[in-house]
Amino acid sequence: MAAKIRKVNYVYIKAPNRAGHATRVLTALRDAKVNLLAFSGFPERRGTAQIDLVTDDLSGLKGVARREGWKLSSTRRAFLVQGTDEVGAALAALAKVAAKKINVIAADAVSAGMGRFGMIFWVSPRHYARAAKALGAR
């Protein structure tokens, strides 16, 4: 079965790189019933971390951010891939953008169990439309 590739929007917050901070962010979103399609967090420098929040409900997320006092980035774009977990599952999507000489800035992929996998990946904003066309992403 071919993987489903879709265009997604996300925002990020800069947060203290301390135990429990991501838990507070995720709890606030859960309590507000904001469903995340993907979540990624990683350390930066000087004790800060970046938390990427991918959702179809950006307005709901922005409401939580106002209430919690989070400073959100501008809206950014990425690609979300969902499909059958098999050897080389992530390869097809990445090969399509590579064939167009588009660099993938970052990617995260996981086996989701029950024969499924998911991946999120980012390309430069200036190459986003061309990548979307190459991928057939909606």
C-alpha positions as CSV (number, residue, x, y, z in Angstrom):
1,M,0.0,0.0,0.0
2,A,1.4,3.4,-0.9
3,A,2.0,5.9,1.8
4,K,-0.2,8.9,2.3
5,I,1.7,12.1,2.1
6,R,0.1,15.4,3.3
7,K,1.1,19.0,3.8
8,V,0.9,20.0,7.4
9,N,1.3,23.3,9.3
10,Y,3.1,23.6,12.6
11,V,4.3,26.1,15.1
12,Y,7.1,25.8,17.7
13,I,7.8,27.3,21.1
14,K,11.1,27.9,22.7
15,A,11.0,26.5,26.2
16,P,13.4,25.9,29.1
17,N,15.3,22.6,28.6
18,R,14.2,21.2,32.0
19,A,12.5,18.0,33.1
20,G,8.7,18.2,32.8
21,H,8.3,21.2,30.6
22,A,7.2,19.2,27.6
23,T,4.8,17.4,29.9
24,R,3.2,20.7,30.9
25,V,2.8,21.7,27.2
26,L,1.3,18.4,26.2
27,T,-1.1,18.4,29.3
28,A,-2.4,21.9,28.4
29,L,-3.1,20.8,24.8
30,R,-4.7,17.6,25.9
31,D,-6.9,19.4,28.4
32,A,-8.0,21.8,25.6
33,K,-8.7,18.8,23.3
34,V,-6.1,20.0,20.8
35,N,-5.1,16.8,18.9
36,L,-1.5,16.7,17.7
37,L,-0.5,15.0,14.5
38,A,3.1,15.1,15.5
39,F,5.3,16.5,18.3
40,S,9.1,16.9,18.3
41,G,11.3,18.4,20.9
42,F,15.0,18.9,20.9
43,P,17.6,20.9,22.9
44,E,19.1,24.1,21.6
45,R,21.8,26.1,23.3
46,R,21.9,28.0,26.6
47,G,19.4,25.8,28.3
48,T,16.6,26.1,25.8
49,A,14.7,23.6,23.8
50,Q,12.4,23.9,20.7
51,I,9.1,22.1,20.8
52,D,7.4,21.6,17.4
53,L,3.6,21.2,17.5
54,V,1.8,19.9,14.4
55,T,-2.0,20.0,14.4
56,D,-5.0,20.5,12.2
57,D,-6.3,22.8,14.9
58,L,-3.9,25.8,14.8
59,S,-6.6,28.1,16.2
60,G,-7.2,25.9,19.2
61,L,-3.4,25.6,19.8
62,K,-3.1,29.4,19.5
63,G,-5.9,29.8,22.1
64,V,-4.0,27.5,24.5
65,A,-0.8,29.4,23.8
66,R,-2.5,32.8,24.7
67,R,-3.9,31.3,27.9
68,E,-0.6,29.7,28.9
69,G,1.6,32.6,27.9
70,W,3.6,30.7,25.3
71,K,5.3,32.7,22.5
72,L,4.6,30.8,19.3
73,S,6.6,31.0,16.1
74,S,5.0,32.0,12.9
75,T,3.2,29.1,11.1
76,R,5.7,26.8,9.3
77,R,5.2,23.9,6.9
78,A,6.3,20.3,6.8
79,F,5.2,16.9,5.3
80,L,3.5,14.1,7.2
81,V,3.8,10.6,5.8
82,Q,1.7,7.7,7.0
83,G,1.7,4.2,5.6
84,T,2.5,0.5,6.0
85,D,5.5,-0.4,8.0
86,E,7.9,-2.3,5.8
87,V,11.6,-2.4,5.0
88,G,12.4,0.9,3.4
89,A,9.1,2.5,4.2
90,A,10.5,6.0,4.5
91,L,12.6,5.7,1.3
92,A,9.9,6.5,-1.4
93,A,9.0,10.0,-0.2
94,L,12.6,11.0,0.5
95,A,13.7,9.6,-2.9
96,K,11.1,11.7,-4.7
97,V,12.4,15.0,-3.2
98,A,16.0,13.9,-3.7
99,A,15.3,13.2,-7.4
100,K,14.3,16.9,-7.7
101,K,17.5,18.0,-6.0
102,I,15.6,19.2,-2.9
103,N,17.4,18.8,0.4
104,V,15.6,17.5,3.4
105,I,16.5,19.7,6.4
106,A,15.3,17.2,9.0
107,A,13.2,14.0,9.3
108,D,11.8,11.9,12.1
109,A,10.3,8.5,11.4
110,V,8.9,5.8,13.6
111,S,7.3,2.4,13.4
112,A,3.8,2.9,14.9
113,G,3.0,-0.8,15.6
114,M,0.2,-2.8,14.1
115,G,2.1,-2.6,10.7
116,R,2.0,1.2,10.5
117,F,4.8,3.8,10.2
118,G,4.8,7.6,10.3
119,M,7.4,10.2,9.3
120,I,7.5,14.0,9.4
121,F,10.1,15.9,7.4
122,W,11.1,19.4,6.5
123,V,12.4,21.1,3.4
124,S,13.5,24.7,2.9
125,P,10.4,27.0,2.6
126,R,11.7,28.1,-0.9
127,H,11.5,24.5,-2.1
128,Y,8.2,23.5,-0.3
129,A,5.8,24.0,-3.3
130,R,8.1,22.1,-5.6
131,A,8.5,19.3,-3.1
132,A,4.7,19.1,-2.6
133,K,4.3,18.7,-6.3
134,A,6.9,16.0,-6.5
135,L,5.3,14.1,-3.6
136,G,1.7,14.6,-4.8
137,A,1.0,15.9,-1.3
138,R,-2.4,17.5,-0.6
